[in-house]
């Protein structure tokens, strides 16, 4: 049986939104204290509302309150 390992993310921390990005890129905005993802030409704030495993949509991006990577 295969073992699962958590992969830590090396998230870039910047005080302002970068001028551009690629869909799926993420970074932490230190001025706004928000994690942001680039999607369809803009940086979108990610936020969770608590609870477990539920998802919400913000600016057309499917967000998850579970932050685990891997299968």
Rosetta constraint file for C-alpha pairs under 8 A:
AtomPair CA 4 CA 70 HARMONIC 7.55 0.50
AtomPair CA 4 CA 71 HARMONIC 7.41 0.50
AtomPair CA 5 CA 70 HARMONIC 7.51 0.50
AtomPair CA 6 CA 68 HARMONIC 7.23 0.50
AtomPair CA 6 CA 69 HARMONIC 6.53 0.50
AtomPair CA 6 CA 70 HARMONIC 6.85 0.50
AtomPair CA 7 CA 69 HARMONIC 6.54 0.50
AtomPair CA 7 CA 70 HARMONIC 7.43 0.50
AtomPair CA 11 CA 26 HARMONIC 7.01 0.50
AtomPair CA 11 CA 27 HARMONIC 5.51 0.50
AtomPair CA 11 CA 28 HARMONIC 6.74 0.50
AtomPair CA 12 CA 26 HARMONIC 7.75 0.50
AtomPair CA 12 CA 27 HARMONIC 5.01 0.50
AtomPair CA 12 CA 28 HARMONIC 6.19 0.50
AtomPair CA 13 CA 27 HARMONIC 5.99 0.50
AtomPair CA 13 CA 28 HARMONIC 4.78 0.50
AtomPair CA 13 CA 29 HARMONIC 6.07 0.50
AtomPair CA 13 CA 30 HARMONIC 6.33 0.50
AtomPair CA 14 CA 27 HARMONIC 7.35 0.50
AtomPair CA 14 CA 28 HARMONIC 6.34 0.50
AtomPair CA 14 CA 29 HARMONIC 5.28 0.50
AtomPair CA 14 CA 30 HARMONIC 5.85 0.50
AtomPair CA 14 CA 31 HARMONIC 7.94 0.50
AtomPair CA 15 CA 29 HARMONIC 5.32 0.50
AtomPair CA 15 CA 30 HARMONIC 4.84 0.50
AtomPair CA 15 CA 31 HARMONIC 4.98 0.50
AtomPair CA 15 CA 32 HARMONIC 7.82 0.50
AtomPair CA 16 CA 29 HARMONIC 6.03 0.50
AtomPair CA 16 CA 30 HARMONIC 7.57 0.50
AtomPair CA 16 CA 31 HARMONIC 6.85 0.50
AtomPair CA 17 CA 29 HARMONIC 6.90 0.50
AtomPair CA 17 CA 43 HARMONIC 7.00 0.50
AtomPair CA 20 CA 41 HARMONIC 7.44 0.50
AtomPair CA 20 CA 42 HARMONIC 7.70 0.50
AtomPair CA 21 CA 25 HARMONIC 6.58 0.50
AtomPair CA 21 CA 38 HARMONIC 6.08 0.50
AtomPair CA 21 CA 41 HARMONIC 7.59 0.50
AtomPair CA 22 CA 38 HARMONIC 6.23 0.50
AtomPair CA 22 CA 39 HARMONIC 7.26 0.50
AtomPair CA 23 CA 37 HARMONIC 7.69 0.50
AtomPair CA 23 CA 38 HARMONIC 5.14 0.50
AtomPair CA 23 CA 39 HARMONIC 4.65 0.50
AtomPair CA 23 CA 40 HARMONIC 6.59 0.50
AtomPair CA 23 CA 41 HARMONIC 7.78 0.50
AtomPair CA 24 CA 37 HARMONIC 6.03 0.50
AtomPair CA 24 CA 38 HARMONIC 5.59 0.50
AtomPair CA 24 CA 39 HARMONIC 6.32 0.50
AtomPair CA 25 CA 37 HARMONIC 5.57 0.50
AtomPair CA 25 CA 38 HARMONIC 5.38 0.50
AtomPair CA 26 CA 35 HARMONIC 7.08 0.50
AtomPair CA 26 CA 36 HARMONIC 5.50 0.50
AtomPair CA 26 CA 37 HARMONIC 4.36 0.50
AtomPair CA 26 CA 38 HARMONIC 6.43 0.50
AtomPair CA 27 CA 35 HARMONIC 5.90 0.50
AtomPair CA 27 CA 36 HARMONIC 5.53 0.50
AtomPair CA 27 CA 37 HARMONIC 6.73 0.50
AtomPair CA 28 CA 33 HARMONIC 7.03 0.50
AtomPair CA 28 CA 34 HARMONIC 5.77 0.50
AtomPair CA 28 CA 35 HARMONIC 4.40 0.50
AtomPair CA 28 CA 36 HARMONIC 6.08 0.50
AtomPair CA 29 CA 33 HARMONIC 5.57 0.50
AtomPair CA 29 CA 34 HARMONIC 5.30 0.50
AtomPair CA 29 CA 35 HARMONIC 6.21 0.50
AtomPair CA 29 CA 36 HARMONIC 7.04 0.50
AtomPair CA 30 CA 34 HARMONIC 6.98 0.50
AtomPair CA 34 CA 45 HARMONIC 6.22 0.50
AtomPair CA 34 CA 46 HARMONIC 6.89 0.50
AtomPair CA 34 CA 47 HARMONIC 7.66 0.50
AtomPair CA 35 CA 45 HARMONIC 5.94 0.50
AtomPair CA 35 CA 46 HARMONIC 5.52 0.50
AtomPair CA 35 CA 47 HARMONIC 7.57 0.50
AtomPair CA 36 CA 43 HARMONIC 5.98 0.50
AtomPair CA 36 CA 44 HARMONIC 5.25 0.50
AtomPair CA 36 CA 45 HARMONIC 4.41 0.50
AtomPair CA 36 CA 46 HARMONIC 5.51 0.50
AtomPair CA 37 CA 43 HARMONIC 5.51 0.50
AtomPair CA 37 CA 44 HARMONIC 5.31 0.50
AtomPair CA 37 CA 45 HARMONIC 6.58 0.50
AtomPair CA 37 CA 46 HARMONIC 7.02 0.50
AtomPair CA 38 CA 42 HARMONIC 5.55 0.50
AtomPair CA 38 CA 43 HARMONIC 4.42 0.50
AtomPair CA 38 CA 44 HARMONIC 6.17 0.50
AtomPair CA 39 CA 43 HARMONIC 6.43 0.50
AtomPair CA 39 CA 44 HARMONIC 7.05 0.50
AtomPair CA 39 CA 61 HARMONIC 7.26 0.50
AtomPair CA 44 CA 58 HARMONIC 7.73 0.50
AtomPair CA 44 CA 59 HARMONIC 7.04 0.50
AtomPair CA 46 CA 58 HARMONIC 7.88 0.50
AtomPair CA 46 CA 63 HARMONIC 7.11 0.50
AtomPair CA 48 CA 64 HARMONIC 7.41 0.50
AtomPair CA 48 CA 65 HARMONIC 5.39 0.50
AtomPair CA 49 CA 65 HARMONIC 7.40 0.50
AtomPair CA 50 CA 65 HARMONIC 6.91 0.50
AtomPair CA 51 CA 65 HARMONIC 7.43 0.50
AtomPair CA 52 CA 65 HARMONIC 6.40 0.50
AtomPair CA 52 CA 66 HARMONIC 6.92 0.50
AtomPair CA 53 CA 64 HARMONIC 6.64 0.50
AtomPair CA 53 CA 65 HARMONIC 5.53 0.50
AtomPair CA 53 CA 66 HARMONIC 5.50 0.50
AtomPair CA 54 CA 64 HARMONIC 6.34 0.50
AtomPair CA 54 CA 65 HARMONIC 6.04 0.50
AtomPair CA 54 CA 66 HARMONIC 7.92 0.50
AtomPair CA 55 CA 62 HARMONIC 6.97 0.50
AtomPair CA 55 CA 63 HARMONIC 5.49 0.50
AtomPair CA 55 CA 64 HARMONIC 4.49 0.50
AtomPair CA 55 CA 65 HARMONIC 6.14 0.50
AtomPair CA 56 CA 62 HARMONIC 6.20 0.50
AtomPair CA 56 CA 63 HARMONIC 5.42 0.50
AtomPair CA 56 CA 64 HARMONIC 6.69 0.50
AtomPair CA 57 CA 61 HARMONIC 5.51 0.50
AtomPair CA 57 CA 62 HARMONIC 4.84 0.50
AtomPair CA 57 CA 63 HARMONIC 5.86 0.50
AtomPair CA 58 CA 62 HARMONIC 6.93 0.50
AtomPair CA 58 CA 63 HARMONIC 7.31 0.50
